[in-house]
C-alpha cells in the first residue's frame, strides 16, 4: 500500500521517470464531438451459486445444511477416502449420486503402468456421466479439485469421455460409444507412463498418448458427474503385480449417523443416539433424529455454517429462526447460540415439541457476547426423541437488507461497488432440477434440489428472491432459466411477475405479499448453449409463450463464444457453433412477432491484453444485422470470466469495458463473473469473485474496484480519442457529461513500464486548474485478503494540469487503471 501511494503522488508531481524507463505517448481527445451514448449497464455482475455465492454468501441463512439432506460422514468405506457425495453400499455394490463430481479414491498404492477396471451400471439415459479416475493425486472436495484422468460413460450422449484434470478440467476427447442402460458394463483402462487405452464391454474404444502433460502416476478412484450410478468389481493390476480386487465394505461403527454439516453434542454422562431417517421426511428424502437415551446431561447436534467456518454473533442483537420438528411423545428442545467449542452459551430458548406431525417452532435468540466464530445448537436435556426436518437462523431486521433474506453488509457493499445490473445465471441453470416453480412458497417448505455445483441445494433463495433484492437495491435484474422449462411454465412466470393481480398467477404473487407487478423486462433462456437446431426447437415455443403474455419482454439467448472474425455466417471456426443458421431463425421469429431478442456471449478477462479488440464479437454483431434485416436485436456480455481476482484480472476487465463502450448501443449490458465469493471457497477454476466475504465482513478485490471506478465516473457520451506512440500498452476512452461541462479520461496501462503522455483536449476548456484522479495500480498478482483487505485499492488525488496551450502532461504508472476527471 505504501508503494502504491508513493507511485500515485510521484506520478502527480511528474517525477515518475526515476521509477523506471518512461515510454512516450500522446492522447488526443475531441470533446466537441460525440460518437454515441454509453450505457449505464456496463458495470454489472453475474451472480450464481458457484463457490457458494448464495448459500453461504448473500443469503441471510446462517445455517448450512438446513434441511439435513447431506448424508452422514459416518459412512466410512474401508480402503477408500471420500471427497464429497452420497455413497451407499448394498451387498457388494456401491451406489453414488453425481452432484458436483464427488470422488471415492482408493488407498491402494499409486502406480503408473498397469490396468484397472470396474463394472458400471447406468439405470437410464439421463444426463451426466460416470466411470473411473486414474493416475489420481492431490484430491480434495470439489468438482475439479484433483489431478488425474477422467474416463467416463455418458448414456444420454452415447459417448466415452476422456478428460484430464490438473485442478481444472481439460476435455481430451469424446468418442462415440454404445453405452447400454439397465445392465452392467465392464470398463477397463490400461496405462503406461504416457498412454491410456480404454476398453468398454471388452472392446478397445480408444488409445491416447499424452505428450504434453502426462500425469505419470497416481491412485485409482470412482467419480460420477450429475447422475446416479452403481459400481461393482473394482480391481487393479500393476504391471509388476497381480490382479487385486478392491471390495466395497463399511469400516468401523456406523451406528452414529448425523447429516454431514452438523456434528454431535454430548455433555455429561448422557447417552445419545443419532440417526438419519428416510421415512416421513419434512422435505427431500431424509430427516435427522436425535435421541436422549439415558443418563444426565445433554444430547443434540450443532452447526457452524458454511464449511464450519463459524457464525458471527453480535452482542445485544436479535437472531430469528425456526425449527421444524416431529416427536412421537412430547419433548422439550433447547436452541442456543454458543462458542465454537460449546463451552459458552450466549443465548438459549426452550421449545416444546408436541406432535407426531411436523410442527414449526419459532424462536428469537439475543447473544450476550460478540463472537465471530460461534455455533448454533439443538439439544435435549432429558430422555426423549425428536426428528428434525429443517432449521433456519438469520439476523433480525438490523442485519438484513430492507427486511429481505439478504445479508445487509453484502447488499450495501454491492451498492457501494457501483453495480448497476445483476444477471442471475450461469451453469447452475443447466441442471435438470432447476425450475422456477420449485423456488416459490415458504422457503422452509421448498423442495431441495440436486444443483449443478452443490447436490443438496435448498431452493431457499431463488429467482423471485433475486428479483426482490435487485428492486430493493436499485439494480436492473436479469434472471436466467433452464432451457427445458416448459412453455406453459414460462407463460405462468411472465403472468406471475408482470400480469394483473386478478390473473391466475398474479393471484399467486399477491398471496406472496407482492401486489404490484414486477414489470420485468429481460430474462435469459439457458446458459452457454450451443445455439443450433436443437436450441431453436426449444427456444421458439418458449419465446412465443413469453410474448403471448407480454410482448415487451426481451428473451436473451444463452449463447457461447465468438472469438474469431466471422466472414461467412453459415460456415466459420472459432468455437462449438459453426453456423448462425439457428440465429437467423430466432431473428426471423422476433421480426414476425415485432418483438426484440438479445444474444449473450461470454469473453475471457484472465489478464491483459485480454480481451483484445473483441473483433470476433464485433463481427458477430454485424453478421446478425445481415441475417434478418429489420429484426430488433442486441448483443450482451453477461460474463467476463477469469481464474483469478488479482490486479491483472482487474486490468483485463478495464480493457474489456473500454472495448464494450466503443461498440455502442448494440451492446448495452456487460457483467463480470463472479459477483462475490466466500473467502477460501474455490470449488473450480473460477476464483474470480469481485467482492469477498466471510461470516463477519466483506471487502472488494481489485476487479471490484474497477467496477466501482467506472460506475462512479460514469458519463453518458463517448467522444473520439486517439493514442499515438504507446503501441498496445495504453487503452484510453474519453467520455463527457450531458451538458459538456465534465470530461473523464479512462486509461489502462497494461505494460510494466510507466507511460508518459501529452494530453491534448480539443473543444473542452477546464474551468478548474486541477483534475480529480482515481488510480488503481500495483503488482499484477496482488489481491486483498481477510488479514489485509485494503492492501490494493484506488488512491485519490488532485492533479494540477496547468493546461495553458491546450496540452497537459501525465504519466500513467505501470499496470494501472486511471480515471482523470476534468471540470
N, C-alpha and C positions, 0 to 999 in steps of 0.2 A: 504494500500500500504506500509506503514512504517513497519507493522508487517511482510509483505511478504519479504521485503528487509532484515530485521533482520534474518528471518529464513534462507534466502539464504546465507548470509555471515557467520552466525554462523555455518551452515552446512559445508561450505567450510573450515572453521577452525577446524572442527571436534569437536565442543563444544556443539553439539545439545542435549546431554543427559539431560541438565538442563531443557529443554522444556517439556519433557515427558519421560516416560519409553521407552528406546530404545530396539527394537526387534533385535535379531542377525540373520544374514543370510550369505550365501556365493554365489557368482556368478562365474561360470567358463565359460570362452569364449575360443573356439577352433578356433582361427583366421587363422590357417594354413589349415583349411578345408572349403569347401563350400557345402551348401545344394542345393540352386537353385537361380536363378536370381529373383530380386524383381522388380515388375512392376512399371513404373513411373506414372501409372494412379490409384494409391490408394489414392490420395489426390484430389478427385473430389467433386462436389456438385451437388445437384438436384435443378433445378430452375423451378418453375411453378407459375402461377398467383394465388397461395393461399396466403392469407394475403397481397395481392397486391404487390407481388414481382415485377411484370411487370408494371402494370398500377398504378402509384404512387410510383414505385420503380426504376428499372433500365431504363425504357423507358423515353426518354428526354421530352416527352409531359408533360407540367406543368399543363394543364387544366384537371380536372377530370370531366367527363360528357360532353365530347367534341362533341358528336353527338346528344345531347338533347333527348336521349331515356328514361332517367329516368322520371317517371311520376311526376306530381306536388305533393308537400307536402301539397298543399292547400286542398286536399281531406281529410276531417276530418269526421269520421263516429261516430255519436252520441252514446255514451255509450261504446266506444272501444278505445283502444290505438293501434297504428300501429307500427310494428317493421319490416320495410323493405317491399318490394313487390309492385306490381302494382294491386291495388284493385279498382274495378268498381262496381257501383250499377245501376241496371236496374229494376224498379218496386220494388218488394220485394225480388229480388235475388241479391246475392253478387258474383262477379267473382274475381278470384285471379290467378296470374301467380306463377309458382313454384319457379324458380330460386334457391337460396341457402337457402330455408326454411324460408320464411317470416312468420310473426305471426301477428294475429289480436286477441288481448286479451281483454275480456270483463271487464268492470268496476264493474260488479255485485260482491257483497262481496264474498270472498273466503269461501268455505265450504269443509268439509272432508267426510260427509255422505250425500248421496242422489243420484240423477241421472241427466244426461243431454243428449240431443240428437240434431241431425241436419239431414237434408236431403242433400245428396251429389250427384252431377251429374258429371259423367266422360264421355266425349263425345266419346272417343276411347280407344284403348288398348296401347297407347304409354307408355313409361317407366315413373317411378316416382310414387308417391302416394299422398294421400290427406285424411284429416279427422280432428279429434279433438285432442286438447291437454287439459289435465285435471290436477288438482292439481298443477297449474302453478304458479310459483313465480320467482322473480328476473329476469324478461325478459329483453332482450336488442336486438339490431340489430345484426344479425349474425346467422349462421346455428344452432349452438348448445348453443346459449347464453341464456339459461333459465334452470330452474328446472321444471320438470313435466313429465307426462306420455304421450307418443305419441300413438294414436290409429288411424291407417290409413289403407286405402284400396288401393291395388295395382292391377289394372285391367290387366296389362301385365302378372304378375306372378300369378294372381288369388289367392291372399293371403290377410289375415288380419295381419297387423304388429303391435305388441305391443313393444314399446321401452321405456326406462327410460332415461331421461336427467338430469344430475346433472352438468350442464355446460360442458357436453360431450354427447356422445351417447352410450348407452348400450342396445344392442338388447336383449330383453327378449324372444320373441317367434314370429315366422312366422307360421301362421296357414292356411292351405288350405281352401279357402272360395270362393264361387261363387260371382263374382263381375261383375254384368251386366253393359253394357255400353249403353249410349243413353237413360237412364231412371233414375228417382230419387230413391236413395237408403236410407232408414232410417237407421241411425247409432246411437245407444244408448249405454251409459256407465253408469253402476250402481256402486256406490262406498261406501266403508266403510273405516275406518282408515287404514286397511291393505289389503283390497281386491278390485279387479275390476272384473266386469262381462261385457262382450261386446255382444251386440245383433246386427245382421245385417239382415235387412228385417224382423224383428220380431223374428228371430231365435237366440237363445243363441249359440254363436260360441266358447266362451272360458270363463273360470274363472281363476283368478290368485291371489294368495296370496303373498305379498312381505314381507317376514320375516326379511330380512337383511337391506333394505334401504327404508322403507315406507316413502312416501313424505307427508302423513297425510292430508294436507290442501292446497288449492290454488284456483286460478281462472280458468275459462273455456275459451278456445280460439280455433282458427282455424289455421291450418298450412298445406299448400301444399308443396310438395317437387318435384322439377324438372318437373312439369306438370301443365297444366291449369285445373281449377276446378270451379264448380258453387255450391253455398250453398243457402239453404233457410230453414225457420222454425227452427231456433236455439232456444232452450229452456233449462231451468234449473228447478230442483225441489229439494231443500234441504230437508233432512229427516224431518225437523221441519217446513217446509213451504209448500206453494202451487206451482203449476207449473206456471212459469213466462216466457213469450215469450221475446226474445231479438231481436227486429227487426233491419234491416239494413237501417239507414236513414242518409242522409248528414246533417252535422251541420254547421250552420253559412253561411257566404257569400262565395260561391265557384266560384266567378267570376274572381278572380286572379289566374291564372294557370301558374306556372313557373317551368321548369324542375328542379328536386329536388336538383341537385348540384349547382344551380345558385340561386341568390337572387336578388330582385328588387333594382334598383337605381332610386331614385326620388329626384331631387334637385329643390328647389324653389317652386313656386305655380303651377308647371306644372301638368297637368292631364294626367295620363297614363293608358294604358290597356295592359295586358299580357295574352296571350292565347297559348295553345298547339294545333297545327293544325295537323290533320290526313291526309288532302288532299294534294297531290303532295309533299310528303316529299323528302328531299335530299337523305337521307339513312334511313333505318329502316321504322318505321311506324308513326313517328311524327316529327314535327319541332316546333321551338319556334318563336312566333310572338310578337314583341313589337310595341306599337303604342303611338306616342305623339299626344294626342287628343286635347290639348289646354293649354292656359296659357303660362308662361315663365319659363325657367329653363332647366331641363334635365330629360329624361326618358330612362331607359335601364335595363341591368342586369349585375351582376358581379360574378366572380368565384374565389375561394380561394384554389383550388387544392384539393387533397385527404382529405376527412373529414373536409374540410375548415380549415386546419391547417395553411394556409398561403403559399404564394410563396416567394422564396428568390430571390431578385433582387440585382445585384452588380452594383454600380455606374460606369458609363462610358462604360459598356459592352453591346453590342447589343443583342437584343432578336428578333427572327424571328417568323413570324406567318402568318396565312391566315384565312380568314373568307369566308364561302360560304353563300351568301345572295340572296334573291329574293324580288323585290319591284314592286308593280303594277304601282307606279308612282316614278319618280326619287327622290332619298333621299340621304342625307348626313349622314353618320355614323361617330362616333368617337370611336377609340380604345385607351385604356390608361392603363398604369401601375400606380397603386395608393397604398396609405397606406390602411391598413385593414379597417379603418372606412371611407375611401373615402375623408378625409379632405385634403389630399396632393396628387397632381398629379406629378409623377416623369417623365412621358413621355406621349405624345399624338400624334395621327396621324389621319388625316381626310381621309375618304374613300367615294367613290361615288358609290351608287347602281343605276344602270341604266336599269335593265332588269327585266321583269316578269318571265324570266327563271333563273335557278340557275347560279350564277356568282361568280367566285373565286376572292377575293380581297386579295392581299399580302401586308404585311407591315413589317417594322422594327421599333422597339422601343428601345431607349437607355436611361435608367433612370439616373437622375441627382443625386440620393441618393441611398445608400445601405439600404435595408430593408429586414429582414429575414422573415417577415410575411405579405407580401403585397397581392394585388389582381389585377385581370385583369378585365376591364370593357368595355362594348359595349353600347354606348348611342346614342340617337337622341337629338338634341338641338333645333329643330324646328318641327312643325307639320309634321307628315308623319308616314308611317308604313312599316316595313320590316319583312320578315321571315328569321330566322337564321337556317341554316342546319348543320353547322359544324364549330368548332372553334379550332385552333391549335396555340400553343405557345411553343417555346423551346429556350434554349440559342443558340447563334451563335456558330461558329466553336470553339471559345475559351472554351466553356463549354461542348462540346460533344466529344466523343471518336472517333478520326480518321474520323470525318465527318459523323459518323453513328448516328441514333436516339437513342443514349445511353448516359446517364449521365457520364461525364468524371471522376468525383470523384469516382463514384461507380465502374466503369471499372478498374481504376487504383488501387483501394483498393482490388479488387478481384485478380488482378495480384500480388499485394504485399502479399496477403494471401497465395500465392503459389498454387492456383488452377491449376490443370493440365488437368481436363476433366470436362465438364458440360453435364448433361443429362437434356433435356427439356421435362419434362413429369410429370406424377402423375395423380391424379384424374381428372384434367382438361381435359385430352384427352378422358375421358369416356363419355362426353356429346355428344348426337347425332348430335349437330350442329358443333362439332369440326372437320373441314375439311380443308386440306391444300390449296385447290384452293380458299377458301374464304380469304386467308391471303396474296394474291399476288395482284399486281397492285398498283396504287397510294393509299397510306394509308388513305387519306381522303375520298376515294370512296369505301373502302372495306365495305361489309355488316356487320352491328352489329350482334352479336350472343348472345344467352342466354347461358352463360357459367356455368360450374359446381359451381364456387364459387362466381360469380357475374353475375346477369341476363342481364346486359346491356353492355357486353364487346364490344369493338370497332373493334377488329382484327387489330389494328394499329401496333402491334408488334407481328409477327408470326414466323413460323418455319424458313423461309428464313432469316428473320432479325436476328434470333438466330444464324444461321449458319454463317452469315456475321460477327457477333460480335465475335464468337469463333475464326474464321480465323484471324481476326484483333488482337485479344488478345493472340493468340498462344495456345488456348485450343483445345483439342480433343472434337468434338461436336457429341452428340448422341440425335437426336430428337425422340420423341415418337408419334405414330399415333393412331387414333381411329380405333378399330378393325373392324368397319363397313365401312371403306373406301373401295371403290370397287377395284378389281384387276386392272381394266383399269386405275383408277386414281393413283394407286401405281406405275404402269408402267410409267405413264406420269411423276410422280415425279422423278423417277430414271433417266428418259431421261432428265428431266429439270436440275437436279443437276450434272449428270455425262455424259450426251450424247454430241455428237459433236454439234458445233454451227449451222450446217445446218440441224439438225434433227428438227422434228416438234416442240417439246417442248424446244429443245435447242435454237430455234429462240426466244421463249418467254424470255429465260434467257438473251440472247443477247440484246433484246429490253429493258430489265430492267436494262441494264448497267453492266452486268456480262458476258463478252465474254468468259472467260475461265471456263471449267468445275470445279465443286467443288471437285470432286473425293471423295465424301462421302463414308465412309467405313461401318458405322453402323447405324441402325435405329431400333426402338422398335415398336412392334405391341401390343397395348393395355397396360394396367397397372393393376397390381394386379388382374389378371383374374383367374378364375377357369379353369385350363388347363384340359379340358375334351373333350368329343367327339364334343361338340358344338364349342369349341375353335378350334379344329383341322379342322373342316369343313370350318372355315373362314380363318385359317392360310394357309392351303395348296394352294388355288388359289392365295392368296396374295404373298406368298413366290415364287411361280413359275413365277408369273408376274414380280417380282423383279429380279429374277435370269435370266429371259429371256432377260432383258435389260442389266444387269451387274452381272455376276455370282460371282464377287468378293465382292459384298455387303453382309454383315452378318446381317440377321434379328435377333432381340433379342425377345424372348418370354417374355411377361409381366406376369411373374409368381407370386406366392404368398409367403407363409412362410413354412419353413420346420424345425421346432424347435425340433423335436424328431427324434431319430435314426430310419432309415428305414431298416428293416430286410427283409421284403417281398415287392418288388416293386409294387406288384399288390394288396396289402391289408395292409394298415397301418393307424394309427391315428396321431393326432397332428395338424390338420388343415382342411380346407374345401376340399382339394384334398386328396382322399383316395387311389388312384391308379396312377401309372405312365404309364398307357396304352396309353394315348394320347401322352405322351412324347416319347414313343417308335416309334409311327407313325411319329412324327416330325423328330426324329433322322434318321429313315429309309429313309425319304424323302430327307434329306440333303445328306445322303450317296449315294442315287441313282443319285443325281444331281452333286455329287462330290463338294458340297458346304458346308459351315460351318454355324452352328446355335448356338446362345448363349441363356442362360436362366437367367432371372433377378429375384432374390429372395431378400426379404427385412428382416431386422432384427431390434430389439429394442435396443436402447442405452440410456435408461432413466437415469440410474445411475449404477455405478459398484455394484455388479460383472457382470452385463450385458456387453457383450452378452454371457459370459461364453466361452466354448471351441469351439462353433459352431459345436458341434457334429452332430446335425441334418443336417446342411448344408454340412458337410464333407461326411456324408453317402449318401446324395442326389447326390453329385458329383460322388461318387463311383458307385452308382446304375446306373446312366446314362451310364457309360462306359460298363456295363454289358448288357444293353438293346439292344444296336445295335453296336456290335464290329466293329471298323473301322470308325464309324461316327465321323466327326470332330465337336467338341463342346467345349464350356467353360461355366462356371457359373460366373455371376457378381452380385454385390450388388449395386443397384442404389439408395437405400435409407437406411441409418442409421436413425431411427425415434425415436423421443422423444417428450415429452411435455414441455420441458424447455430448456433454453440456459445458464444454470449456470455451475459452475465448475464441478459438479457431472456428467453432461452430457459430458463435455469435457473429463473427465477421462474414461467414458464408451466408447467414440469414440476412445480414445487412445488404450484402451484394444482391441477394435474391429480391429483396424489397425494392432496391433501386431498379432492377430489371423489370419487375412487375409494374412499377409506377410508369415506366416508359411505354408499356404496351397499351395502356389506356383503358377505355370503358369496356372493351371486350373481355377484360379480366378484372372483375370488380371485387373479388374476395380472395384473400390469401391467409392461410392459417399455418402455424408452426406446431408440429407434434414434438413432444407431448406437453400438454398444458401444465401438468405438475407431476411430482414423483415423491413418494415417501423416501426419506434418506436411508440409503443402504439397501434399497429394494431394486433389484435388476434381474428379472427372470429371462431376459433375452438380450439381443444386441442393442436395444433402443434405450440406452442410458442417457436420455436426452431431455429430461424434464426442464422446463423453463423456470418453474417455481418448485423449490424443495420444501419438505415439511417433515417434522417429527411430532410426537404427541403434544409437545409444548410450544412449538414455534414454527415460523415459516420464513423463508429467505429466497431471494432471487439468485439465479445463476446468470452468467454473462449474456446468454441469448435472451433471457427475460428482460435484461436491461436494454437491449437493442429494441425490443418491442416497446418498452416504456419511452425511450428517447424518441422514436419515430412518432408514437402516438402523442406525446406531449408537444411536439414541434410540428404537428400537422398543419399544412396549408393546402387550400383547395385547388391551386393551379400549378401545373408543371410548366416551367419556362425553359427555353432552349439553353443548353450549356455544352461547352466542349472542353476537353482536356487535351493538352499537347505536351509532348516530351516526357510523359510518365509511362508510356507503354501500356501494359495491362495492370500496372501496380495500383492505380488510383481509379476508383469508381465514384463518380460525382453526379448528383442530381441537385437541381435548384427549384424551389417552389415559392410561390408568393401568395399573399393573402388576397381576399376578395377585393379589398379597396386599394391594393397595391402598396400599402404602407409597411408591410413586413416581408422580408425576403429571407429564406432559410437555405443555407448550403449544407448538403448532406453528403459526407465524403467517407469512403472506406479506403484506407491504405492497407493493402494485403501483404505488402513486402516487409522484409526485415530491416529496412533502412528508412530513415526519415525522408520525406519528400517535401522540398521547399517549393512553394508555388507563388507566382504572380497572379493575383486575382483581379480581374477586370469586370466591373459591373456596368453594363450598358442599360440606360433607361431607368436607373434607380440611384437616387442620392440619399444616403442615410442621414436622418436628422440627428442621430446620436453619434458621438465620436467613438463610442465603444460598442462592441458587439458581444452578446452573451454567447458563451461557448460551453457546450457539454461534450465530454470526451471520455470514451472507454478505451483503455489501452493497457497492454501488459504482455506477458508471455503467452504463446499460443495454447499451452496446455493448462493454464491456470483456471481453477474453479473455486467456488465458495463452499466451505464445509460448515458443519454444525459448530465446530470449535472456532472457526473464523469466518462467519457468514458474510462479512463485508470486506473480505480480502481483496476482491477485484470488483470495482463499481465505478460508475461515472464520476468524474470530477467536474466542478463548475467554476467558471471564472469569467472575467471581463477582458476582452481584447481591444486595446486601443489601436484601431486600424489606421488612423491618420491618413485617410483617403483624401488626397488633395488633387491629384491629377487623374482621377478615375481608376487608380490602381492601388492595390494593397498587397502586402506580402505575408504569407502564413506558412508555417512548417508543420506538416502532419507527421506525428511520431510514428515509429514502426508499429505495425499490427494494431491499428487503431480505427475507431469509428467516431466521427466528429460531427456535431451539429453546430453551425455558426448562424446565429440569428441577428440579422441586421434590421434596424428600425429607423 
